[in-house]
């Protein structure tokens, strides 16, 4: 791959996109090193990786966008969100959160309504950075239905970040023990 990338004038990454075997972590590290080096010399067309039949290549493409800070590709990723599998949605939300680019609130809100706890947790974490009023309302709505302590903690942390005033009012009026414990976790600097 390094040779192909170095000698080709236009780097559309189509040879990489068409691989049918999953990428190992070791391969990803090696490819990342090569791509980081070439990024300063050539314009890489990372968006071609999004259309790969291989899920590990698509995931790697999303990770590259995040690592390389390619904010220009965020809208393409948002457009792919509805058709993406849950594992890909988690990776997409991580990228949106880390880049801090505001996206359509339906991306986060639809993820909050799934049955996958990992996806809900990632959406709640992203909401703390890029959420809006509709996302806040959605999290207040689903909070009573959540049974997982870790998931409640993520949602309350995001709610605190989005609107500290309403979060504080909720904590003051709530009598549930687990909500009080989560608040203690959030206030204790050692935890």
Secondary structure, DSSP 8 states (H G I E B T S, - for coil): -HHHHHH-SSB--HHHHT--S---HHHHHHHHHHHHHHHTTS-B-GGGGGG-S-HHHHHHHHHHHHHHT-GGGHHHHHHHGGGS-HHHHHHHHHHHHHHT----HHHHHHHHTSS-HHHHHHHHHHHHHH--HHHHHHHHHHHTT---HHHHHHHHHHHHHH-HHHHHHHHHH---HHHHHHHHHHH-TT-
